[in-house]
């Protein structure tokens, strides 16, 4: 009887330096979106795989519940990038 092969753990990486992570409230969008804003001004939604790979880093800025415009702006920018 052979031992089944084990998968090696995913490589550990940290959140790239300078990225600001922004998250809305549960009632904004799907409640799970995390956006990344790079020092250059580039902004996009962070994938679940990236967030997991980075070790679930803390959110730098939580969009207030009464600021749907902030969430909508990030969401629209991301949607435009993805076409």
N, C-alpha and C positions, 0 to 999 in steps of 0.2 A: 504494500500500500504506500502510495507516495503522498507527500504533503503538498497541498495545493500552493501554487506560487502566491506570494503576497505582493500587493502593489506598494511601491515605495511612496512615502508621503509626498504631497505636493511641495514644490519648493517654497520656502517662506520668503516673502518679500514685504517690504514696508511701503506705506503710502508714499508716492513720490514727493520729494521735498517741495514745499511751496504751494501745494494744492489745498484749497479750502473746500471742505465738504459741507454741503448745504442740504437740509432735509425739511420737507413740509410737515404739516400736522396730519393726523390720520384722515381728516375730512378733505384734505387737499389732494386732488388727483386720486391715485390708487392707494395713497397712504404709505407707499413703500419706496418711492423714488428718492434717490440720493444723487445730487448733482455735484460735479467737480468743477471748480473754477481755477484755472492755471494762472500763474503770475503774468503770463502774456495776455490774459483776458479771454483766452479760449475757454469755452464752457460747454459741457455736455453731461448727459446722464451717465452715471457710473453703473456698469453692469454688476449683477450679483456675483459673477465669477471674480471680477476685480476686487470687489469689496471683501469677498471671502479670502482671496489670495493675500490681500493686505492685512489680514488678521482682524477684521471688523473694527477699524479705527473709530475713534470718537468723532461725532459730528461736530464741526466747528461752529456752525450757525444754524439755528432752528428758525424757520420762517414763522412769524407769529400767526395765530389763527385768523386775525383780522386783516392780514396782508395777502389775500389771494392774488393780488396783482403781481407780487414778487414771484410767487410760484408760477403763475401763468406765463410770465416773461421767460423764466428759465425753461419751462416746458415748451413754449413756442420756439425758442432758439434751438433746443435739442431736436424738435420735430423737423425744423427747417434743414438742419444738418443731415438728418437721416433720409430726407426726401420723401 
